[in-house]
Amino acid sequence: MRLAAAALVLVATAFPLAIYAAAPVTWLALAAGLAGGMGVALLSVPVVTVAGALAVIAHAVALLIARPALDPVSAIALGATLMLLLSLVHVAGRTAGAALGASVVASQVREWLMVLAVGVLAAALFTVGGTALASGFRAVSLPMVVVAAALGAGLAMAGVIALVATRREPPATG
């Protein structure tokens, strides 16, 4: 699992470099890669989370400097990569040293794919909705954009809370 997580770290750090491979973005991507490598080696979700945050910051800086054309597919792919990275490191940390059966791995992969599909669908719907709204609000101010982003983040957080709240732990035996 460490090898797959390391590959996802490399993919996440490559996204901002594909947009703008210059000094500030390269430094942030390097920091994200180092933190991600350390998090994968330690199987530490908090350290990998720092790496993911640095990768997102590097991506934002690259977009700010380069100002490329709108590309929601790469943004959705970066989000999916980070979700899979965090999930993989979490499971690898909880099962370190354990022998996992094929049915356990298959069940975990199915769960990840379902969460990933819901996230991609939500991002696509927000993109389509945002495009439709943008045509009506060409001169919208930045605070309106921030409010819309906050609503999206709130909906995403509500989905995660609902997912975690419905997960049942097996009863303790003893």
Contact map, one row per residue, 1 for C-alpha under 8 A:
111110000000000000000000000000000000000000000000000000000000000000000000000000000000000110010000000000000000000000000000000000000000000000000000000000000000000000000000000000
111111000000000000000000000000000000000110100000000000000000000000000000000000000000000010010000000000000000000000000000000000000000000000000000000000000000000000000000000000
111111100000000000000000000000000000000000000000000000000000000000000000000000000000000000000000000000000000000000000000000000000000000000000000000000000000000000000000000000
111111110000000000000000000000000000000000000000000000000000000000000000000000000000000000000000000000000000000000000000000000000000000000000000000000000000000000000000000000
111111111000000000000000000000000000000100000000000000000000000000000000000000000000100110000000000000000000000000000000000000000000000000000000000000000000000000000000000000
011111111100000000000000000000000001100100000000000000000000000000000000000000000000000000000000000000000000000000000000000000000000000000000000000000000000000000000000000000
001111111110000000000000000000000000000000000000000000000000000000000000000000000000000000000000000000000000000000000000000000000000000000000000000000000000000000000000000000
000111111111000000000000000000000000000000000000000000000000000000000000000000001101100000000000000000000000000000000000000000000000000000000000000000000000000000000000000000
000011111111100000000000000000001001100000000000000000000000000000000000000000000000100000000000000000000000000000000000000000000000000000000000000000000000000000000000000000
000001111111110000000000000000001000000000000000000000000000000000000000000000000000000000000000000000000000000000000000000000000000000000000000000000000000000000000000000000
000000111111111000000000000000000000000000000000000000000000000000000000000000001000000000000000000000000000000000000000000000000000000000000000000000000000000000000000000000
000000011111111100000000000000000000000000000000000100100000000000000000000001001100000000000000000000000000000000000000000000000000000000000000000000000000000000000000000000
000000001111111110000000000011011000000000000000000000100000000000000000000000000000000000000000000000000000000000000000000000000000000000000000000000000000000000000000000000
000000000111111111000000000010000000000000000000000000000000000000000000000000000000000000000000000000000000000000000000000000000000000000000000000000000000000000000000000000
000000000011111111100000000000000000000000000000000000000010000000000000010001000000000000000000000000000000000000000000000000000000000000000000000000000000000000000000000000
000000000001111111111000100010000000000000000000000000100111011000000000000000000000000000000000000000000000000000000000000000000000000000000000000000000000000000000000000000
000000000000111111111100110010000000000000000000000000000010010000000000000000000000000000000000000000000000000000000000000000000000000000000000000000000000000000000000000000
000000000000011111111000000000000000000000000000000000000000000000000000000000000000000000000000000000000000000000000000000000000000000000000000000000000000000000000000000000
000000000000001111111000000000000000000000000000000000000010011001010000000000000000000000000000000000000000000000000000000000000000000000000000000000000000000000000000000000
000000000000000111111100100000000000000000000000000000000000011011000000000000000000000000000000000000000000000000000000000000000000000000000000000000000000000000000000000000
000000000000000111111110110000000000000000000000000000000000010000000000000000000000000000000000000000000000000000000000000000000000000000000000000000000000000000000000000000
000000000000000010011111110000000000000000000000000000000000000000000000000000000000000000000000000000000000000000000000000000000000000000000000000000000000000000000000000000
000000000000000000001111111000000000000000000000000000000000000000000000000000000000000000000000000000000000000000000000000000000000000000000000000000000000000000000000000000
000000000000000000000111111100000000000000000000000000000100100000000000000000000000000000000000000000000000000000000000000000000000000000000000000000000000000000000000000000
000000000000000110011111111110000000000000000000000000000110110000000000000000000000000000000000000000000000000000000000000000000000000000000000000000000000000000000000000000
000000000000000010001111111111000000000000000000000000000100000000000000000000000000000000000000000000000000000000000000000000000000000000000000000000000000000000000000000000
000000000000000000000011111111100000000000000000000000000000000000000000000000000000000000000000000000000000000000000000000000000000000000000000000000000000000000000000000000
000000000000000000000001111111110000000000000000000001101100000000000000000000000000000000000000000000000000000000000000000000000000000000000000000000000000000000000000000000
000000000000110110000000111111111000000000000000000001100100000000000000000000000000000000000000000000000000000000000000000000000000000000000000000000000000000000000000000000
000000000000100000000000011111111100000000000000000000000000000000000000000000000000000000000000000000000000000000000000000000000000000000000000000000000000000000000000000000
000000000000000000000000001111111110000000000000001001000000000000000000000000000000000000000000000000000000000000000000000000000000000000000000000000000000000000000000000000
000000000000100000000000000111111111000000000000011111100000000000000000000000000000000000000000000000000000000000000000000000000000000000000000000000000000000000000000000000
000000001100100000000000000011111111100000000000001000000000000000000000000000000000000000000000000000000000000000000000000000000000000000000000000000000000000000000000000000
000000000000000000000000000001111111110000000000001000000000000000000000000000000000000000000000000000000000000000000000000000000000000000000000000000000000000000000000000000
000000000000000000000000000000111111111000000011011000000000000000000000000000000000000000000000000000000000000000000000000000000000000000000000000000000000000000000000000000
000001001000000000000000000000011111111100000011011100000000000000000000000000000000000000000000000000000000000000000000000000000000000000000000000000000000000000000000000000
000001001000000000000000000000001111111110000000000000000000000000000000000000000000000000000000000000000000000000000000000000000000000000000000000000000000000000000000000000
000000000000000000000000000000000111111111000011000000000000000000000000000000000000000000000000000000000000000000000000000000000000000000000000000000000000000000000000000000
000000000000000000000000000000000011111111111111001000000000000000000000000000000000000000000000000000000000000000000000000000000000000000000000000000000000000000000000000000
010011000000000000000000000000000001111111110001000000000000000000000000000000000000000010000000000000000000000000000000000000000000000000000000000000000000000000000000000000
010000000000000000000000000000000000111111110000000000000000000000000000000000000000000000000000000000000000000000000000000000000000000000000000000000000000000000000000000000
000000000000000000000000000000000000011111110000000000000000000000000000000000000000000000000000000000000000000000000000000000000000000000000000000000000000000000000000000000
010000000000000000000000000000000000001111111000000000000000000000000000000000000000000011011000000000000000000000000000000000000000000000000000000000000000000000000000000000
000000000000000000000000000000000000001111111111000000000000000000000000000000000000000011001000000000000000000000000000000000000000000000000000000000000000000000000000000000
000000000000000000000000000000000000001000111111100000000000000000000000000000000000010011000000000000000000000000000000000000000000000000000000000000000000000000000000000000
000000000000000000000000000000000000001000011111110000000000000000000000000000000000000000000000000000000000000000000000000000000000000000000000000000000000000000000000000000
000000000000000000000000000000000011011000011111111000000000000000000000000000000000000000000000000000000000000000000000000000000000000000000000000000000000000000000000000000
000000000000000000000000000000000011011100011111111100000000000000000000000000000000110010000000000000000000000000000000000000000000000000000000000000000000000000000000000000
000000000000000000000000000000000000000000001111111110000000000000000000000000000000010000000000000000000000000000000000000000000000000000000000000000000000000000000000000000
000000000000000000000000000000010011000000000111111111000000000000000000000000000000000000000000000000000000000000000000000000000000000000000000000000000000000000000000000000
000000000000000000000000000000111111001000000011111111100000000000000000000000000000000000000000000000000000000000000000000000000000000000000000000000000000000000000000000000
000000000001000000000000000000010001000000000001111111110000000000000000000000000100000000000000000000000000000000000000000000000000000000000000000000000000000000000000000000
000000000000000000000000000000010000000000000000111111111000000000000000000000000000000000000000000000000000000000000000000000000000000000000000000000000000000000000000000000
000000000000000000000000000110110000000000000000011111111100000000000000000000000000000000000000000000000000000000000000000000000000000000000000000000000000000000000000000000
000000000001100100000000000110010000000000000000001111111110000000000000000000000000000000000000000000000000000000000000000000000000000000000000000000000000000000000000000000
000000000000000000000000000000000000000000000000000111111111000000000000000000000000000000000000000000000000000000000000000000000000000000000000000000000000000000000000000000
000000000000000000000000000100000000000000000000000011111111100000000000000000000000000000000000000000000000000000000000000000000000000000000000000000000000000000000000000000
000000000000000100000001110110000000000000000000000001111111110000000000000000000000000000000000000000000000000000000000000000000000000000000000000000000000000000000000000000
000000000000001110100000100000000000000000000000000000111111111000000000000000000000000000000000000000000000000000000000000000000000000000000000000000000000000000000000000000
000000000000000100000000000000000000000000000000000000011111111100000000000000000000000000000000000000000000000000000000000000000000000000000000000000000000000000000000000000
000000000000000000000001100000000000000000000000000000001111111110000000000000000000000000000000000000000000000000000000000000000000000000000000000000000000000000000000000000
000000000000000110111000100000000000000000000000000000000111111111100000000000000000000000000000000000000000000000000000000000000000000000000000000000000000000000000000000000
000000000000000100110000000000000000000000000000000000000011111111110000000000000000000000000000000000000000000000000000000000000000000000000000000000000000000000000000000000
000000000000000000000000000000000000000000000000000000000001111111100000000000000000000000000000000000000000000000000000000000000000000000000000000000000000000000000000000000
000000000000000000010000000000000000000000000000000000000000111111100000000000000000000000000000000000000000000000000000000000000000000000000000000000000000000000000000000000
000000000000000000110000000000000000000000000000000000000000011111110000000000000000000000000000000000000000000000000000000000000000000000000000000000000000000000000000000000
000000000000000000000000000000000000000000000000000000000000011111111000000000000000000000000000000000000000000000000000000000000000000000000000000000000000000000000000000000
000000000000000000100000000000000000000000000000000000000000001001111100000000000000000000000000000000000000000000000000000000000000000000000000000000000000000000000000000000
000000000000000000000000000000000000000000000000000000000000000000111110000000000000000000000000000000000000000000000000000000000000000000000000000000000000000000000000000000
000000000000000000000000000000000000000000000000000000000000000000011111000000000000000000000000000000000000000000000000000000000000000000000000000000000000000000000000000000
000000000000000000000000000000000000000000000000000000000000000000001111111000000000000000000000000000000000000000000000000000000000000000000000000000000000000000000000000000
000000000000000000000000000000000000000000000000000000000000000000000111111100000000000000000000000000000000000000000000000000100000000000000000000000000000000000000000000000
000000000000000000000000000000000000000000000000000000000000000000000011111110000000000000000000000000000000000000000000000000000000000000000000000000000000000000000000000000
000000000000001000000000000000000000000000000000000000000000000000000011111111000000000000000000000000000000000000000000000000000000000000000000000000000000000000000000000000
000000000000000000000000000000000000000000000000000000000000000000000011111111100000000000000000000000000000000000000000000000000000000000000000000000000000000000000000000000
000000000000000000000000000000000000000000000000000000000000000000000001111111110000000000000000000000000000000000000001001000000000000000000000000000000000000000000000000000
000000000000000000000000000000000000000000000000000000000000000000000000111111111000000000000000000000000000000000000000000000000000000000000000000000000000000000000000000000
000000000001001000000000000000000000000000000000000000000000000000000000011111111100000000000000000000000000000000000000000000000000000000000000000000000000000000000000000000
000000000000000000000000000000000000000000000000000000000000000000000000001111111110000000000000000000000000000000000000000000000000000000000000000000000000000000000000000000
000000000000000000000000000000000000000000000000000000000000000000000000000111111111000000000000000000000000000000010011000000000000000000000000000000000000000000000000000000
000000010011000000000000000000000000000000000000000000000000000000000000000011111111100000000000000000000000000000000000000000000000000000000000000000000000000000000000000000
000000010001000000000000000000000000000000000000000100000000000000000000000001111111110000000000000000000000000000000000000000000000000000000000000000000000000000000000000000
000000000000000000000000000000000000000000000000000000000000000000000000000000111111111000000000000000000000000000010000000000000000000000000000000000000000000000000000000000
000000010000000000000000000000000000000000000000000000000000000000000000000000011111111100000000000000000000000100010000000000000000000000000000000000000000000000000000000000
000010011000000000000000000000000000000000000001000000000000000000000000000000001111111110000000000000000000000000000000000000000000000000000000000000000000000000000000000000
000000000000000000000000000000000000000000001001100000000000000000000000000000000111111111000000000000000000000000000000000000000000000000000000000000000000000000000000000000
000000000000000000000000000000000000000000000000000000000000000000000000000000000011111111100000000000000000000100000000000000000000000000000000000000000000000000000000000000
100010000000000000000000000000000000000000000000000000000000000000000000000000000001111111110000000000000000000000000000000000000000000000000000000000000000000000000000000000
110010000000000000000000000000000000000100111001000000000000000000000000000000000000111111111000000000000000000000000000000000000000000000000000000000000000000000000000000000
000000000000000000000000000000000000000000111000000000000000000000000000000000000000011111111100000000000000000000000000000000000000000000000000000000000000000000000000000000
000000000000000000000000000000000000000000000000000000000000000000000000000000000000001111111110000000000000000000000000000000000000000000000000000000000000000000000000000000
110000000000000000000000000000000000000000100000000000000000000000000000000000000000000111111111000000000000000000000000000000000000000000000000000000000000000000000000000000
000000000000000000000000000000000000000000110000000000000000000000000000000000000000000011111111000000000000000000000000000000000000000000000000000000000000000000000000000000
000000000000000000000000000000000000000000000000000000000000000000000000000000000000000001111111000000000000000000000000000000000000000000000000000000000000000000000000000000
000000000000000000000000000000000000000000000000000000000000000000000000000000000000000000111111110100000000000000000000000000000000000000000000000000000000000000000000000000
000000000000000000000000000000000000000000000000000000000000000000000000000000000000000000011111110000000000000000000000000000000000000000000000000000000000000000000000000000
000000000000000000000000000000000000000000000000000000000000000000000000000000000000000000000011111000000000000000000000000000000000000000000000000000000000000000000000000000
000000000000000000000000000000000000000000000000000000000000000000000000000000000000000000000011111100000000000000000000000000000000000000000000000000000000000000000000000000
000000000000000000000000000000000000000000000000000000000000000000000000000000000000000000000000111110000000000000000000000000000000000000000000000000000000000000000000000000
000000000000000000000000000000000000000000000000000000000000000000000000000000000000000000000010011111011000000000000000000000000000000000000000000000000000000000000000000000
000000000000000000000000000000000000000000000000000000000000000000000000000000000000000000000000001111111000000000000000000000000000000000000000000000000000000000000000000000
000000000000000000000000000000000000000000000000000000000000000000000000000000000000000000000000000111111100000000000000000000000000000000000000000000000000000000000000000000
000000000000000000000000000000000000000000000000000000000000000000000000000000000000000000000000000011111110000000000000000000000000000000000000000000000000000000000000000000
000000000000000000000000000000000000000000000000000000000000000000000000000000000000000000000000000111111111000000000000000000000000000000000000000000000000000000000000000000
000000000000000000000000000000000000000000000000000000000000000000000000000000000000000000000000000111111111100000000000000000000000000000000000000000000000000000000000000000
000000000000000000000000000000000000000000000000000000000000000000000000000000000000000000000000000001111111110000000000000000000000000000000000000000000000000000000000000000
000000000000000000000000000000000000000000000000000000000000000000000000000000000000000000000000000000111111111000000000000000000000000000000000000000000000000000000000000000
000000000000000000000000000000000000000000000000000000000000000000000000000000000000000000000000000000011111111100000000000000000000000000000000000000000000000000000000000000
000000000000000000000000000000000000000000000000000000000000000000000000000000000000000000000000000000001111111110000000000000000000000000000000000000000000000000000000000000
000000000000000000000000000000000000000000000000000000000000000000000000000000000000000000000000000000000111111111000000000000000000000000000000000000000000000000000000000000
000000000000000000000000000000000000000000000000000000000000000000000000000000000000000000000000000000000011111111100000000000000000000000000000000000000000000000000000000000
000000000000000000000000000000000000000000000000000000000000000000000000000000000001001000000000000000000001111111110000000000000000000000000000000000000000000000000000000000
000000000000000000000000000000000000000000000000000000000000000000000000000000000000000000000000000000000000111111111000000000000000000000000000000000000000000000000000000000
000000000000000000000000000000000000000000000000000000000000000000000000000000000000000000000000000000000000011111111100000000000000000000000000000000000000000000000000000000
000000000000000000000000000000000000000000000000000000000000000000000000000000000000000000000000000000000000001111111110000000000000000000000000000000000000000000000000000000
000000000000000000000000000000000000000000000000000000000000000000000000000000010011000000000000000000000000000111111111000000000000000000000000000000000000000000000000000000
000000000000000000000000000000000000000000000000000000000000000000000000000000000000000000000000000000000000000011111111100000000000000000000000000000000000000000000000000000
000000000000000000000000000000000000000000000000000000000000000000000000000000000000000000000000000000000000000001111111110000000000000000000000000000000000000000000000000000
000000000000000000000000000000000000000000000000000000000000000000000000000000010000000000000000000000000000000000111111111000000000000000000000000000000000000000000000000000
000000000000000000000000000000000000000000000000000000000000000000000000000100010000000000000000000000000000000000011111111100000000000000000000000000000000000000000000000000
000000000000000000000000000000000000000000000000000000000000000000000000000000000000000000000000000000000000000000001111111110000000000000000000000000000000000000000000000000
000000000000000000000000000000000000000000000000000000000000000000000000000000000000000000000000000000000000000000000111111111000000000000000000000000000000000000000000000000
000000000000000000000000000000000000000000000000000000000000000000000000000100000000000000000000000000000000000000000011111111100000000000000000000000000000000000000000000000
000000000000000000000000000000000000000000000000000000000000000000000000000000000000000000000000000000000000000000000001111111110000000000000000000000000000000000000000000000
000000000000000000000000000000000000000000000000000000000000000000000000000000000000000000000000000000000000000000000000111111111000000000000000000000000000000000000000000000
000000000000000000000000000000000000000000000000000000000000000000000000000000000000000000000000000000000000000000000000011111111100000000000000000000000000000000000000000000
000000000000000000000000000000000000000000000000000000000000000000000001000000000000000000000000000000000000000000000000001111111110000000000000000000000000000000000000000000
000000000000000000000000000000000000000000000000000000000000000000000000000000000000000000000000000000000000000000000000000111111111000000000000000000000000000000000000000000
000000000000000000000000000000000000000000000000000000000000000000000000000000000000000000000000000000000000000000000000000011111111100000000000000000000000000000000000000000
000000000000000000000000000000000000000000000000000000000000000000000000000000000000000000000000000000000000000000000000000001111111110000000000000000000000000000000000000000
000000000000000000000000000000000000000000000000000000000000000000000000000000000000000000000000000000000000000000000000000000111111111000000000000000000000000000000000000000
000000000000000000000000000000000000000000000000000000000000000000000000000000000000000000000000000000000000000000000000000000011111111100000000000000000000000000000000000000
000000000000000000000000000000000000000000000000000000000000000000000000000000000000000000000000000000000000000000000000000000001111111110000000000000000000000000000000000000
000000000000000000000000000000000000000000000000000000000000000000000000000000000000000000000000000000000000000000000000000000000111111111000000000000000000000000000000000000
000000000000000000000000000000000000000000000000000000000000000000000000000000000000000000000000000000000000000000000000000000000011111111000000000000000000000000000000000000
000000000000000000000000000000000000000000000000000000000000000000000000000000000000000000000000000000000000000000000000000000000001111111000000000000000000000000000000000000
000000000000000000000000000000000000000000000000000000000000000000000000000000000000000000000000000000000000000000000000000000000000111111110000000000000000000000000000000000
000000000000000000000000000000000000000000000000000000000000000000000000000000000000000000000000000000000000000000000000000000000000011111110000000000000000000000000000000000
000000000000000000000000000000000000000000000000000000000000000000000000000000000000000000000000000000000000000000000000000000000000000011111000000000000000000000000000000000
000000000000000000000000000000000000000000000000000000000000000000000000000000000000000000000000000000000000000000000000000000000000000011111101100000000000000000000000000000
000000000000000000000000000000000000000000000000000000000000000000000000000000000000000000000000000000000000000000000000000000000000000000111111100000000000000000000000000000
000000000000000000000000000000000000000000000000000000000000000000000000000000000000000000000000000000000000000000000000000000000000000000011111110000000000000000000000000000
000000000000000000000000000000000000000000000000000000000000000000000000000000000000000000000000000000000000000000000000000000000000000000001111111000000000000000000000000000
000000000000000000000000000000000000000000000000000000000000000000000000000000000000000000000000000000000000000000000000000000000000000000011111111100000000000000000000000000
000000000000000000000000000000000000000000000000000000000000000000000000000000000000000000000000000000000000000000000000000000000000000000011111111110000000000000000000000000
000000000000000000000000000000000000000000000000000000000000000000000000000000000000000000000000000000000000000000000000000000000000000000000111111111000000000000000000000000
000000000000000000000000000000000000000000000000000000000000000000000000000000000000000000000000000000000000000000000000000000000000000000000011111111100000000000000000000000
000000000000000000000000000000000000000000000000000000000000000000000000000000000000000000000000000000000000000000000000000000000000000000000001111111110000000000000000000000
000000000000000000000000000000000000000000000000000000000000000000000000000000000000000000000000000000000000000000000000000000000000000000000000111111111000000000000000000000
000000000000000000000000000000000000000000000000000000000000000000000000000000000000000000000000000000000000000000000000000000000000000000000000011111111100000000000000000000
000000000000000000000000000000000000000000000000000000000000000000000000000000000000000000000000000000000000000000000000000000000000000000000000001111111110000000000000000000
000000000000000000000000000000000000000000000000000000000000000000000000000000000000000000000000000000000000000000000000000000000000000000000000000111111111000000000000000000
000000000000000000000000000000000000000000000000000000000000000000000000000000000000000000000000000000000000000000000000000000000000000000000000000011111111100000000000000000
000000000000000000000000000000000000000000000000000000000000000000000000000000000000000000000000000000000000000000000000000000000000000000000000000001111111110000000000000000
000000000000000000000000000000000000000000000000000000000000000000000000000000000000000000000000000000000000000000000000000000000000000000000000000000111111111000000000000000
000000000000000000000000000000000000000000000000000000000000000000000000000000000000000000000000000000000000000000000000000000000000000000000000000000011111111100000000000000
000000000000000000000000000000000000000000000000000000000000000000000000000000000000000000000000000000000000000000000000000000000000000000000000000000001111111110000000000000
000000000000000000000000000000000000000000000000000000000000000000000000000000000000000000000000000000000000000000000000000000000000000000000000000000000111111111000000000000
000000000000000000000000000000000000000000000000000000000000000000000000000000000000000000000000000000000000000000000000000000000000000000000000000000000011111111100000000000
000000000000000000000000000000000000000000000000000000000000000000000000000000000000000000000000000000000000000000000000000000000000000000000000000000000001111111110000000000
000000000000000000000000000000000000000000000000000000000000000000000000000000000000000000000000000000000000000000000000000000000000000000000000000000000000111111111000000000
000000000000000000000000000000000000000000000000000000000000000000000000000000000000000000000000000000000000000000000000000000000000000000000000000000000000011111111100000000
000000000000000000000000000000000000000000000000000000000000000000000000000000000000000000000000000000000000000000000000000000000000000000000000000000000000001111111110000000
000000000000000000000000000000000000000000000000000000000000000000000000000000000000000000000000000000000000000000000000000000000000000000000000000000000000000111111110000000
000000000000000000000000000000000000000000000000000000000000000000000000000000000000000000000000000000000000000000000000000000000000000000000000000000000000000011111111000000
000000000000000000000000000000000000000000000000000000000000000000000000000000000000000000000000000000000000000000000000000000000000000000000000000000000000000001111111000000
000000000000000000000000000000000000000000000000000000000000000000000000000000000000000000000000000000000000000000000000000000000000000000000000000000000000000000111111100000
000000000000000000000000000000000000000000000000000000000000000000000000000000000000000000000000000000000000000000000000000000000000000000000000000000000000000000001111110000
000000000000000000000000000000000000000000000000000000000000000000000000000000000000000000000000000000000000000000000000000000000000000000000000000000000000000000000011111000
000000000000000000000000000000000000000000000000000000000000000000000000000000000000000000000000000000000000000000000000000000000000000000000000000000000000000000000001111100
000000000000000000000000000000000000000000000000000000000000000000000000000000000000000000000000000000000000000000000000000000000000000000000000000000000000000000000000111110
000000000000000000000000000000000000000000000000000000000000000000000000000000000000000000000000000000000000000000000000000000000000000000000000000000000000000000000000011111
000000000000000000000000000000000000000000000000000000000000000000000000000000000000000000000000000000000000000000000000000000000000000000000000000000000000000000000000001111
000000000000000000000000000000000000000000000000000000000000000000000000000000000000000000000000000000000000000000000000000000000000000000000000000000000000000000000000000111
